[in-house]
């Protein structure tokens, strides 16, 4: 897994520490049993429900943009319960705050098991992912469960989190939202353009975009755009610019 800068690690630590404690308390109150039992059960569901894509993202690959150049971003919601980077806002909405990792698909399913009426995922402060394979699995779960994705005014969707925005059965970004894209990098520092276009590592993303509703030409063009800048940099897009690539409802 890639090593990120101190800011990225601090963000992850800030988010994950209280999340575990609150998830345990809330899960037990909801009658789900201890957290270890919840995660074990949900992990079994993940294994049963998800058919792995052919090939797959490069082992150890991740995409993460730790900070945003825009000031005045959306306020981080507290929520009534936390499941890793997910925060339950009310009966019908949850928010994503922080990076996803290998635990996120199971945490997402645990949240929906306890709050089955959630229909919208608000992408508020989303710096990316530490595990691209798990992130694509999470995106497929979002689509399979029929959630809409919404980026509020001031919301920031960066790097691997863009795949989660695409996952919504409907997706919408307010005028003040921002997006950042760049190439993924594996644990050896190789990026998408270091692999043949036909390599499984590249085909996995094209296949994902096709599943999210893009035509073959749209999927190829969007993937090329995301890889137009190296992993160490980022290409920033407004909501309107993202709308040129992704149809919004």
C-alpha positions as CSV (number, residue, x, y, z in Angstrom):
1,X,0.0,0.0,0.0
2,X,1.3,3.4,-0.9
3,X,2.7,5.7,1.8
4,X,1.1,9.1,2.0
5,X,2.3,12.3,3.5
6,X,1.9,13.4,7.1
7,X,-1.3,15.3,6.3
8,X,-2.9,12.3,4.7
9,X,-2.0,10.1,7.7
10,X,-3.2,12.6,10.1
11,X,-6.6,12.9,8.3
12,X,-7.0,9.1,8.3
13,X,-6.1,8.9,12.0
14,X,-8.5,11.7,12.9
15,X,-11.4,10.0,11.1
16,X,-10.8,6.4,11.9
17,X,-10.2,6.6,15.7
18,X,-13.6,7.9,16.8
19,X,-15.4,6.1,14.1
20,X,-14.6,2.6,15.5
21,X,-15.8,3.5,19.0
22,X,-19.0,5.1,17.7
23,X,-19.7,2.3,15.3
24,X,-19.3,-0.3,18.1
25,X,-21.7,1.6,20.4
26,X,-24.2,2.2,17.7
27,X,-24.1,-1.3,16.3
28,X,-24.7,-2.9,19.6
29,X,-27.5,-0.4,20.4
30,X,-29.1,-1.4,17.1
31,X,-29.0,-5.0,18.0
32,X,-26.2,-5.9,15.5
33,X,-24.0,-7.4,18.2
34,X,-20.3,-6.6,18.8
35,X,-18.4,-4.9,16.0
36,X,-16.2,-8.0,15.4
37,X,-19.3,-10.0,14.7
38,X,-20.8,-7.3,12.5
39,X,-17.6,-7.0,10.4
40,X,-17.3,-10.8,10.0
41,X,-20.9,-11.1,9.0
42,X,-20.7,-8.2,6.5
43,X,-17.5,-9.5,5.1
44,X,-19.2,-12.8,4.2
45,X,-22.0,-10.8,2.5
46,X,-19.4,-8.9,0.5
47,X,-17.8,-12.2,-0.6
48,X,-21.2,-13.6,-1.6
49,X,-22.5,-10.5,-3.4
50,X,-19.5,-9.3,-5.4
51,X,-18.1,-11.1,-8.4
52,X,-14.6,-9.8,-8.9
53,X,-14.0,-8.1,-12.2
54,X,-11.6,-9.8,-14.7
55,X,-8.1,-8.7,-14.0
56,X,-8.4,-5.9,-11.6
57,X,-6.7,-2.8,-10.4
58,X,-3.0,-3.1,-9.8
59,X,-2.1,-4.7,-6.5
60,X,-1.4,-2.0,-3.9
61,X,-2.6,0.8,-6.2
62,X,-4.2,3.9,-4.7
63,X,-5.2,7.4,-5.6
64,X,-5.1,10.1,-3.0
65,X,-5.0,13.9,-3.1
66,X,-4.6,15.0,0.5
67,X,-5.6,18.7,0.3
68,X,-7.7,21.1,-1.7
69,X,-6.6,24.5,-3.0
70,X,-10.1,25.9,-2.4
71,X,-11.0,27.6,0.9
72,X,-14.3,27.6,2.5
73,X,-15.1,23.9,1.8
74,X,-18.4,22.4,3.0
75,X,-18.6,21.9,6.8
76,X,-17.9,18.4,7.9
77,X,-21.2,16.8,9.2
78,X,-21.1,15.1,12.6
79,X,-23.8,12.5,11.8
80,X,-25.7,10.3,14.2
81,X,-23.5,7.2,13.7
82,X,-20.2,6.4,12.0
83,X,-19.1,3.4,10.0
84,X,-15.5,4.0,9.0
85,X,-15.5,7.1,6.6
86,X,-19.3,6.9,6.4
87,X,-21.5,9.1,8.6
88,X,-25.3,8.6,8.9
89,X,-26.9,12.0,8.6
90,X,-30.6,11.0,8.9
91,X,-32.9,8.2,7.9
92,X,-32.3,8.7,4.1
93,X,-28.8,10.2,3.8
94,X,-25.3,9.3,4.6
95,X,-22.0,11.2,4.0
96,X,-18.6,10.1,3.0
97,X,-15.9,12.0,4.9
98,X,-12.3,10.8,4.5
99,X,-10.5,8.2,2.4
100,X,-11.7,4.7,1.7
101,X,-9.6,1.6,2.2
102,X,-9.9,-2.2,2.2
103,X,-12.5,-2.1,5.0
104,X,-14.9,0.3,3.4
105,X,-17.1,-2.2,1.5
106,X,-17.9,-4.1,4.7
107,X,-18.4,-0.8,6.6
108,X,-20.8,0.4,3.9
109,X,-22.9,-2.8,4.1
110,X,-22.9,-2.6,7.9
111,X,-24.3,0.9,7.6
112,X,-27.0,-0.1,5.2
113,X,-27.9,-3.1,7.4
114,X,-28.6,-0.8,10.3
115,X,-30.1,2.0,8.2
116,X,-31.8,0.4,5.2
117,X,-33.7,3.6,4.2
118,X,-30.5,5.4,3.2
119,X,-30.9,6.5,-0.5
120,X,-28.4,9.2,-1.0
121,X,-24.6,9.4,-0.3
122,X,-23.3,12.9,0.2
123,X,-19.7,13.2,-0.9
124,X,-18.4,16.0,1.3
125,X,-14.6,15.7,2.0
126,X,-13.3,12.8,-0.1
127,X,-9.6,12.7,-0.7
128,X,-9.5,9.4,-2.5
129,X,-8.6,5.8,-1.6
130,X,-5.8,3.8,-0.2
131,X,-7.0,0.6,-2.0
132,X,-8.3,0.9,-5.5
133,X,-9.6,-2.7,-5.7
134,X,-11.7,-2.2,-2.6
135,X,-12.8,1.2,-3.9
136,X,-14.1,-0.3,-7.1
137,X,-15.9,-2.9,-5.1
138,X,-17.5,-0.2,-3.0
139,X,-18.6,1.7,-6.1
140,X,-20.3,-1.4,-7.4
141,X,-22.1,-1.8,-4.1
142,X,-23.3,1.8,-4.2
143,X,-24.7,1.1,-7.7
144,X,-26.2,-2.3,-6.8
145,X,-27.9,-0.8,-3.7
146,X,-29.5,2.0,-5.8
147,X,-28.0,5.0,-4.0
148,X,-27.8,8.4,-5.6
149,X,-24.6,10.4,-5.1
150,X,-24.6,14.2,-4.4
151,X,-21.7,16.6,-3.9
152,X,-22.9,19.7,-1.9
153,X,-21.7,23.2,-2.4
154,X,-18.1,23.2,-1.2
155,X,-17.9,19.5,-1.4
156,X,-14.5,18.1,-2.6
157,X,-14.3,14.8,-4.5
158,X,-10.7,13.9,-5.3
159,X,-8.8,11.1,-6.9
160,X,-10.3,7.6,-6.3
161,X,-13.4,9.2,-4.8
162,X,-14.4,10.2,-8.3
163,X,-15.3,6.6,-9.0
164,X,-17.7,6.7,-6.1
165,X,-19.4,9.8,-7.5
166,X,-19.9,7.9,-10.8
167,X,-21.4,4.9,-8.9
168,X,-24.7,6.7,-8.0
169,X,-27.8,5.7,-10.0
170,X,-28.2,9.4,-10.2
171,X,-25.4,11.9,-9.5
172,X,-25.5,15.6,-9.0
173,X,-22.9,18.2,-8.0
174,X,-23.7,21.7,-6.8
175,X,-22.0,24.7,-8.5
176,X,-19.5,25.1,-5.7
177,X,-18.3,21.5,-5.7
178,X,-14.8,20.6,-6.9
179,X,-13.2,17.4,-8.4
180,X,-9.6,16.3,-8.8
181,X,-8.3,13.5,-11.0
182,X,-4.9,12.0,-11.7
183,X,-3.3,8.7,-12.6
184,X,-3.2,5.8,-10.1
185,X,0.2,4.4,-9.0
186,X,0.9,1.0,-7.7
187,X,3.2,0.1,-4.8
188,X,6.2,0.0,-7.2
189,X,5.5,3.5,-8.4
190,X,4.2,2.4,-11.8
191,X,1.3,4.3,-13.3
192,X,-1.4,3.5,-15.8
193,X,0.7,4.6,-18.8
194,X,3.5,2.3,-17.7
195,X,1.2,-0.6,-18.5
196,X,0.0,-1.6,-22.0
197,X,-3.5,-0.3,-22.7
198,X,-4.7,-3.9,-22.9
199,X,-3.3,-4.8,-19.5
200,X,-5.8,-6.1,-16.9
201,X,-4.8,-3.2,-14.7
202,X,-6.1,-0.7,-17.3
203,X,-9.1,-2.8,-18.5
204,X,-10.5,-2.9,-14.9
205,X,-11.2,0.8,-14.9
206,X,-12.7,0.9,-18.4
207,X,-14.9,-2.0,-17.4
208,X,-16.0,-0.1,-14.3
209,X,-16.9,3.0,-16.2
210,X,-18.9,0.9,-18.7
211,X,-20.8,-0.6,-15.7
212,X,-21.5,2.9,-14.5
213,X,-23.3,3.7,-17.7
214,X,-20.6,5.1,-20.1
215,X,-20.4,4.0,-23.7
216,X,-17.1,2.4,-24.8
217,X,-15.9,5.7,-26.3
218,X,-16.9,7.7,-23.2
219,X,-15.2,5.2,-20.8
220,X,-12.0,5.3,-22.8
221,X,-12.0,9.1,-23.1
222,X,-12.7,9.6,-19.4
223,X,-10.0,7.2,-18.3
224,X,-7.5,8.9,-20.6
225,X,-8.5,12.3,-19.0
226,X,-7.9,11.0,-15.5
227,X,-4.5,9.7,-16.6
228,X,-3.5,13.0,-18.3
229,X,-1.6,14.1,-15.2
230,X,0.8,11.9,-13.1
231,X,-0.1,10.6,-9.7
232,X,2.0,13.2,-7.9
233,X,-0.1,16.0,-9.5
234,X,-3.8,16.6,-10.0
235,X,-6.1,18.1,-12.5
236,X,-8.8,20.2,-10.9
237,X,-12.3,20.4,-12.3
238,X,-15.4,22.4,-11.4
239,X,-18.8,20.9,-11.2
240,X,-19.6,22.3,-14.6
241,X,-16.4,20.8,-16.1
242,X,-17.1,17.4,-14.6
243,X,-20.6,17.7,-16.1
244,X,-19.0,17.7,-19.5
245,X,-17.8,14.2,-18.8
246,X,-20.5,12.8,-16.5
247,X,-24.2,13.3,-17.1
248,X,-25.8,14.7,-13.9
249,X,-29.4,14.6,-12.7
